Amino acid sequence: MLFNSIEFMFFLPVVFLLYWFVFDKFLCNYKHKLMLQNAFVVVASYVFYGWWDWRFLLLIAFTSLCSWGSGMLMQKADLQNVNREGQSAENQPVVRKRKLITASNIVLNLAILATFKYYDFFVTEFAKLFHISADGILLNVILPVGISFYTFQALSYSIDVYRRKIEPTKDIVAFFAFISFFPQLVAGPIERATNLLPQFLKKREFDYVTAVDGCRQILWGLFKKIVVADNCAVVVNEIFADYANMPASLLLVGALFFTFQIYGDFSGYSDIAIGTAKLFGIKLMRNFNVPYFSRDIAEFWRRWHISLNTWFRDYVYIPLGGSRTTKAKIARNTFVIFLLSGLWHGANWTFIAWGAYHALLFFPLILLGKNRKYTDTVAEGKFLPSFKELCVMLLTFALVVIGWIFFRAETIGDAGHYIASLCSLEIWRASYRFFMYPVNYSAWFVVIMLSVEWLQRNKEHGLAIAEMKYSWLRILIYYALIVMMFLFSGVPETFIYFQF
């Protein structure tokens, strides 16, 4: 079920009303109310996810059960230790047992992910390397929607329980709700158990102010997806499909529009997910923080897909040694997480090249010790950036645009050819198609999106305007966005990150 579909327009209000006005009002016992409310979240989430293919439900249920069970087994090992020794201090057998349980769950979940997402890719590449046929050994299975997201969420629970950052929960219903919570199930944010799981273990109260803010964030996310991303997609698909016959000026348009398409699409999804969660009294982490206003690549990655990047930081980068080691090892650790990030996005060499490209951009900052140079908000307290800030933002943006060409291309060869053609002197020869619809309209929508986010760069989202002095102006903004969605909606496109 898509956020921008007719089905979801009916699904969300029905779930909202049942959630707050049935399970919250007509049951007296607190524990029963919470359990049934969480059970309803699981049922609603499974309906939402099963809308694509009900068979995928077996996979997410199995992942949830294994991860919950790993926590229970670790708790059992701890209790046995207390019973035998009369104290809670760990001994080596218990430590080894906890490691074995955690490692088994990690291997099992990654094996499932690898089977569905990477098996055919690596078998095909192996067959090409040795000039043999891969026919008959390929699985040709459909990639379950959002498998990378909920798998990483489940893994974080097991690792955090092992590290004793969170107590394992006995409440299997709350745990299933944590893994399958429908707003962020398919494309994140990738939540940590330390943040999301406790919210399913305590009573939730309806908060009108938070719910209204959630509606604003949903509206802003829908605008970014339906008006910005889907209109940009029309241009991007046409240009990338026939890039070899396009003038360089249009190739530049294609690269720029994909840059805004993927941001409008993915950050739009995140805004809708976070806003929807607010309707149910759940707070999700921020996933995007105006990344295209970054002043270097390090700042860009602190602001882009925050939930995934912090996941790799906490569970891969820091265990490898993080930044508290030699420059050579820091560079190695950085290269590892960028390659893994690229591979996480898909089984294609283009994603791996995209990750390697950003790692190479990162290296100079690491060697010079400037990867934490920009941690504040650009042009803090000012309406416009300084000339220097503008220059470094444009340079960073240009480097990001080049990276997105690798991300969008079908093959590395296509990406190389696209970039080579883009560098042609023909860049100065404008094509008449440059001035035609939908290029014109899409460009204006991008300007609106960037303008709003620049003005709101210190806020949680673009429509965080509760403190606006004139209420009539807020209402006018809402209606303007809704009218644009009805009049200028692009061709409906599946969210880009559903394929990951």
Stockholm file with secondary structure:
# STOCKHOLM 1.0

chainA/1-500         MLFNSIEFMFFLPVVFLLYWFVFDKFLCNYKHKLMLQNAFVVVASYVFYGWWDWRFLLLIAFTSLCSWGSGMLMQKADLQNVNREGQSAENQPVVRKRKLITASNIVLNLAILATFKYYDFFVTEFAKLFHISADGILLNVILPVGISFYTFQALSYSIDVYRRKIEPTKDIVAFFAFISFFPQLVAGPIERATNLLPQFLKKREFDYVTAVDGCRQILWGLFKKIVVADNCAVVVNEIFADYANMPASLLLVGALFFTFQIYGDFSGYSDIAIGTAKLFGIKLMRNFNVPYFSRDIAEFWRRWHISLNTWFRDYVYIPLGGSRTTKAKIARNTFVIFLLSGLWHGANWTFIAWGAYHALLFFPLILLGKNRKYTDTVAEGKFLPSFKELCVMLLTFALVVIGWIFFRAETIGDAGHYIASLCSLEIWRASYRFFMYPVNYSAWFVVIMLSVEWLQRNKEHGLAIAEMKYSWLRILIYYALIVMMFLFSGVPETFIYFQF
#=GR chainA/1-500 SS CCTTSHHHHHHHHHHHHHHHHTTTTSCCCHHHHHHHHHHHHHHHHHHHHHTTCTTHHHHHHHHHHHHHHHHHHHHHHHHHHHHHHSSCCCCHHHHHHHHHHHHHHHHHHHHHHHHHHTHHHHHHHHHHHTTCCCTTTCCCCCCCTTHHHHHHHHHHHHHHHHTTSSCCCCCHHHHHHHHHCHHHHTTCCCCCHHHHHHHHSSCCCCCHHHHHHHHHHHHHHHIIIIIIIHHHHHHHHHHHHTGGGSCHHHHHHHHHHHHHHHHHHHHHHHHHHHHHHHHTTCCCCCCCCCGGGCSSHHHHHHHSSHHHHHHHIIIIITTTTTTSSCHHHHHHHHHHHHHHHHHHHCSSHHHHHHHHHHHHHHHHHHHTTCTTSCCSCTTTTCSSCCHHHHHHHHHHHHHHHHHHHHHHSSSHHHHHHHHHHHTSGGGGSCCGGGGSTTHHHHHHHHHHHHHHHHHTTTSSSTTCCTTCSCHHHHHHHHHHHHHHHHHSCCSCCCCGGGGC
#=GC SS_cons         CCTTSHHHHHHHHHHHHHHHHTTTTSCCCHHHHHHHHHHHHHHHHHHHHHTTCTTHHHHHHHHHHHHHHHHHHHHHHHHHHHHHHSSCCCCHHHHHHHHHHHHHHHHHHHHHHHHHHTHHHHHHHHHHHTTCCCTTTCCCCCCCTTHHHHHHHHHHHHHHHHTTSSCCCCCHHHHHHHHHCHHHHTTCCCCCHHHHHHHHSSCCCCCHHHHHHHHHHHHHHHIIIIIIIHHHHHHHHHHHHTGGGSCHHHHHHHHHHHHHHHHHHHHHHHHHHHHHHHHTTCCCCCCCCCGGGCSSHHHHHHHSSHHHHHHHIIIIITTTTTTSSCHHHHHHHHHHHHHHHHHHHCSSHHHHHHHHHHHHHHHHHHHTTCTTSCCSCTTTTCSSCCHHHHHHHHHHHHHHHHHHHHHHSSSHHHHHHHHHHHTSGGGGSCCGGGGSTTHHHHHHHHHHHHHHHHHTTTSSSTTCCTTCSCHHHHHHHHHHHHHHHHHSCCSCCCCGGGGC
//
